[in-house]
Amino acid sequence: MVQPLPRFQLWIADTHQPRIRRKLVLRTTTKWQPQWSIALLVVAILLTACVAPSAPGDTAAPADETIELTYLNGCFPSSIAVTDAMVAAFNETHPNVNVTVECAQGDYAEGIYARAAAGNLPDVMFSADLFTVPFVENGVLIDLEQFDEVDDSFTFDDVYENILALGQVPGVDGTFMIPASWDSVQMYYNKTLFEESGAPLPQDDWTWDDLIEACKTIQAANETIYCIANGGNDGWDWWAYFIPWIVGYGGQPVSEDFRTSTFSTPESLAGIQAYVDQWTVHEVTIPLGVELPGGRDGCFIGGNCATMFMIPGNMKTYREQITDFEWDVAVAPRHPVNHATGMGTYGYGISKDSQHPQEAWELIKFLASQQGQELILRNYSGMPLLKSMADSPVFDELEPPPSNIRAFIRGGGVGIFPPMGYPSKCGSLYAGLINQTIRTALEEAIREVKTVEQAFVDADAEIQACLDTAE
């Protein structure tokens, strides 16, 4: 699950894997906006129209021919580990293929659109839930189901539907991304801090009221501790945090046809109010604007935040960096009406410009294989997205922490993903007018500049004005 992507850090891999070639791609950093250049779009569309995709199964090169396969990665810790495992397995069965992995830099989406316009996208490219709709609408990715249909060794049927949907677009046939992991936001917690403070340890059946009461116990015993690692300068406006509160109180952010913004319905307002109360009433979160070394992650890793709500991929980092206390995970707490938590993921697709789509398919399908998912799980880089692995013995073979690793499986069943049918001119929960409008309303409510109702009645009006003029 992917939050809006971080600015990627420069990274050069270890040299002990000679068959994986890597290089850095440097780009000017600009803020991604969905309203990219019309000229750029026109060029990209024309180029897409002029290049007919090769038929699956007909493009594999002879076994004695050396193939250069290009691969653009996001290069954050879990994606690096997943890529290394995927390419290593691929090399064992495809010794004639050299895979060159590039690490993206700067604004990822803008870089992709520029390369799409120039016709030089890589064979395999990193994607994520926030990119699926715009990348598909602009012809960047090709449909992977055409490969699945003729590949007897592979099937999408075993993948959890709610995570596979993040590689699909409502109203468009096809699947355009193979997810890397069944990523849902669950609760990491500092077990040592809970115990030493006299607070009960989190359970998978907790409600948010249970957690908030425990938080008050922890903060009463530790004046410098923030209980929930949310706030400061990032995270508090992430859809995966606040939209589940709306759904959890029986609301929805938008109507099913995406014609009516519904942040100000009674149910939605109740959920938003309860979310905002974490700052204004209970004071169990990080005040907005507080600078913390390493942000929310740093707060949890450093022992200054008692809980952190994040995806399974953080397990690897926490195992490597947390040495001063015991930690574990639990299912995200339940809201009064519905049990919901954010879900999203990153993954990989095949670009419209791929010169070797069959080989690209052979590479990325490893992600959704049992071998691939077992490797990801054993590396603590993600959670199996195959339904057949829900009771895999691998879980029992893993060394803690976390001891309660199956919380990610249990909690994944209540995962929700962001509404992805907004008109492009209005943006989305990730970017553009909608993102900025909701961020402003949340900040006004948390800082108590406006009441929750005032802030979100105004937000609805602004979003609705855009929806009313969208085609």
N, C-alpha and C positions, 0 to 999 in steps of 0.2 A: 504494500500500500504505500501507496506512494503519495507523500505530500508534494506540493509544488516543488520541483526539483531544486536541490541546493546548487549553488554555483560550484561546478566540479573542481576539485583540487587537482593540481598536476600530480600525475602518478606514473611511475615507470616500474614495470613488473620485475620480479626476480629473474635472473638470467639462467636459472636452472631448468627452464622449459624452452628449449631451443626451437621447437616447432611452432610456438606461438609468437608471432612477430607483432610488436606493438609500436605505435607512434602516437605523438600528441598532436591534436588538432586545435590550434589556437584561433579564437574568434573574438571579435569585439563584443563586450558585454553590453547588451541592451535589454530593456524590459520587454518581455513577450506580451504582445497585444494581439487579440484575435483579428483586429482590423489591419491585416498586413497589406502591403502595396497591391493595388488592383493590377498594375502592370505585371508584377511578379506572379500573381495568380493566373493571369491570362497566359503568360509564357509557360507556366507549369502545366496548365490544362492542355495547351496545344501540344506540348512535348509528350504528355501522357497519351493523348489521343493518337499520336503518330507512332507509338511503339506498341505493337501487339505482343501481349505476354505469351511466352512459350508454353506449350501444352505440358502438363506434368508428366514425367516419365519419359519424355522425348528428348530431354536436353542433357541427360547425364553424359559426361565426357568419357572417352575410352579410358580404361584402367591404367594404361601406360602414359597417358597425357598428364602433365603437371598443370594443376589448376591453382590460380590465385583467387582466394575468396576473401572479400573485404567485410569487416565487421565493426560497426560503430557501437561502442558501449558507453554507459553512463559513468562507470568506474567509481562507484561508492563501494564500501566494504563487501556487502552481500552480493552485489552484482559482479564484482571481481571474482569472488569465490565461485559463484555459479558459472561464470564464463570459463574460468580455468578448468573446472570439472567437465563442462560440456565439450570444450575443444579437445581436451585430453582423450575423452572417450571417442570422439569423432576421429581423431588421428589414428587410433588403433585400427579402425576399419576403413579408413580412407587415406592411406599413406601417400597418395599422389596429390593431396590437396594441402596447400599452404594457407593457413588462416592468419591474416593480418588484422590485429585488433587495434582500433583507434579509440582513444579516450576523448570524448567530447569536451569542449570548453565553451564557456560563455553561455549565451541564451540558446538553449537546445532547439526549440521550435523554429526560431528565426534561421538558425544554421541549416536545419533540415529543408526549409522552404527555399533557401538560397541554392542549396545543392540540387533540389528537385527541379528548379528552374533551369539550372545548368545541365541537368541530365547526368549527374555523377554521384547519385546516392550509392551507398555501399550495398553489397548483396544482402547482408543481415544488419538490421538496425534495432537498437534499443527503442522501446516504446513504454507506455504506461497508461493507466486508466484515463488520465487527464488529456492524453494526446490522441486517444482512439478516434473520437468523433472528428476533430479537425484534420487528422492525417488521412482518414478514409474519405472525408468529403472532398479533399483536395488531391485524391489519387496518389498519395505517397506510398501506401501499402497495398499489397495484392492479397486476394482472398486465399486463405490456406486450406479451405475445405476442398478445393480442387485437387490438392495433393493427398489429403486424407482419404478421399473417395477411391483412389487407385492404389493406396498403400495398405496391403493386408497386414502389415506389422504394427499398424497404428490405428487408434480410434480416439475421438474426442468424447465418446460416450461415458468414459470413466471419470471425467473431470467434473468437479462440482459445478453445477449450472451457474450459481451466483458469481463465481470467480471467472468462469469462461465468458460470461456476459460482458466482462470488462474489456474484452477484445472484440466486441461486436457493437454494431450501431443499430438502434431501433429503426425499423423500417427498411433496413438494408440487409440483403441476404449475404451471409458469409461470416467467417471468423478471421480476424486480421492480426491477431497477436496470440502467441502461446504464452500464458502466464508462467512465471517462475515459481510462485508459491501461493498457497492459500492464505493470503494475508488479511488478517482482521486485527483491529485495535483491541488489545486486552490489557490487563493491569499488571505491571511489574511492581513489586513492593519490597521495601527494605525490611526483611524479616527481623533482623537484629533490633532495628529502631522500634518496631511495633512491640516486640517483647520487652525491651528495656523501659518502654514508656507505660507499660501496663495495659496496652490496647489489645483487643482480640485480633488474632490473625485473620486476614481476609479469607472468605470462603467463596466457592463458585456460585452460591445461591444468594449472595449479598444483594441488598438494595442500595441505592445511593444514600439513603438515610443512614444505613449501617456504616457506610464508609465515612460519611461526614461526622458521625458521632465519634468514630475511632480517630479521625483527624483532630478533633477538638481535644481528645485525650493526649495525643502525641504533642500537639502544639502547646498545651498547658504545661507539659513536662519539659519542653525544649523550646525556649523562646526564639531561637534563631532558625528554627526548622519551618520550611513550607511543606505542607502535607501533600498537595497535588502539584506536580510539575507542569503547570499550565499557566501561561501569563508571561510577564516580563515583556520581551520584545517580539515573541513569535509564538505560534501555536494556537492562541486563544481564538483566532478567526478561522481556523482550519475546519472545513466542513465536517470532517470525520469526528470532530469533537462536538460541535454544536447541533448539527442536523439530527443525530440520534436522540437528543433531548426533545426536539420537536416531534419526531416520530414516537418517542417514548411516552409522550403525553397525548397521543392520538392525533397529532397534526401532520401536515405535509407542507413543504415549502412552495409547491406549485401544483396546479391541477394536472391531471393525467394527460390532457391535450396540450399542456404548456402554454395555454392562453391566459391563464389567470394566476397571478402571484398571490400566495396564501400565507405569507409570514404573519399577517395580522389577524388570522382567525383566532377565536378563543383558545382552541387547543394548541395552536402554534405558539401563541403568546404565553400560555402557561408553561410550555416547555422552555422557551427562551428565558422567561423570568426565573425559573428554577436554575437554569445554567448560570445566569448572571448573579444569582444569589450566592454562588460560591465565592464571589469577590465582595459583594456589597453587604451581605448578611452574615455568612458563616466565616468569611475571611480565611479560607483554607487553601487558597491559591496564591500565586506570585502576583503582586500588584503590577499593573501595566506600567511599562517604562523602566522597571528595575533591571539593571544590567547584572547578569550573572556570568561568570567565566564558563564558557562552553554551553551557554544557554540552558534549556530544559534538560538536555542529556547530561550536561556537566553537573547540573544541580543534583540529579539522581546518582550519577556515578560518584560524585564527591561526598555523598551522604547527607546533603543539605535539603533534599526533597524525599519524602517518605514513599511516594508512589510516582509512577510514570506510565502513561497510557500510550502504547506504541505497538508496532507490528512484530511478528516473530523474528525478523531479521536482526533485531537489536540484541538477541540472545548472544550472538557471537561476540559483539563488542563488549557487552557486560561481563561475559565470562573472562575475557582477556584483560579488562581494565579495572574491574571491581575486586579488590583484595582485602578491604577493611571491614566488610560486613557480609552477612548471609542475605541472599535475596531469593525470591521465588516469583511465580506468576499466578494469577487467578482470573477467572472470567470477569469481564467488565460488569459492574453492578447493573441491576435491573431498574428501570423506571416504573412509574405507577401503572401505566396502561400497557405498554409494549416493552419487550426486551430488545434493545437495538444497540449496535455499535458500528463504527465505520469500517468499511472494507474497501480495499483497493489493492492494486499490485502493479509491478512492472513486469515486463516480459520482452519478447523479441518477435519481430516479423520479417518479412521479405519485401524489399523495396521494389518499386516499379522499374527501377533501372538495373536490377540484378542481371548480370551476364550468365550466372550459373544458378538459376532458381532451384533446380533439382538438388544440387549439392547443398544449397542453403537450407532447403527443407530437411535433408538428411541430418544436418547439423542441429537445427533448432527443435526438431521433434524429440530429441533426447530429453528436453525439459519436461515433457509430459509422459516419460517412460518411467516404469517402476525403478529401474536402475538410477535414472537421473534424480528422481524424487528422494530415493534413499540416500544418495550422496549429499543432497542439499540438507536433508534432515540430520544426517550424521555430522555435518559441518556446522550445525546450529544456524544455518543461513536462511531457513524458511520452514514452512509447514507443508506436508504433502497435500497436493491438490487432487489426488486420486481417491475416489470414494473407496476403492478396494484396499487402501492402505490405512483406513481409519483405526483398525485394530492391529496394525503391523507390529511384530515382535521387536522391531528396531527401537520403538519407544522404550521398551523395558531394558534395552541394552545401553542406553545413553546414560552417561554419568551426569549427575546434577552438578550445579544448578542449570535449569530449574528442575525441581522435583516434580512439580505439577505441570509438566510440559503439555499434557493432554488438554489443558485449559484452552489452548489455541484451537484444538479440534472441537471441543464442546462449544466454545464461544463463537467459532466460525459459523455455526448454524444460525446465529442471530445477526450476522453481518448484513449491512445494507450498503449500497453504493450510491453515489451522487446522481441526481437526475441529470440526464445527458441529452435532453431533447430541446433545450432552449434555442431560439433563433440565434444564429451566429452573430448578428449585429448587436445583440444584447449581452454577449459574453456567456459566462457560466459561473459556477461556484468557485472555479479556479482562477478566472481572469476576466478582464473587461468590466463593463458597467455593473453587472450583477455582483461580482466579487467585491468591487470597491464600495458599492452601495451597502452591502451587508456588513462589510468591515467597519464602515463609518457608523452604521446603526449600532453594532455591537459595542464599539468603543464609546459612543455617546451614552449607552445604557450602563456599561461597566463603570465609567467615570461619573455617572449620575448627572450628566449634562441634560439628559432627557429621561423620562420614564421609559420602560421597555415598550409600553404601548405607543407612546408618542414616536419613539425612534422607528418602530417597525411599521406603523401606519404610514409614516413618511417614506420609508424604504419601499413598501409595497406600491405606493403611488408612483415613485420614480421608476421602479421596474415595470409596472403595468403600462406606463406611458410608452416604454420601449416595445413591450409585447404587442401593444395595440397598433403599432406602426410597422411591425415586422411582417414580411410576406409569409 
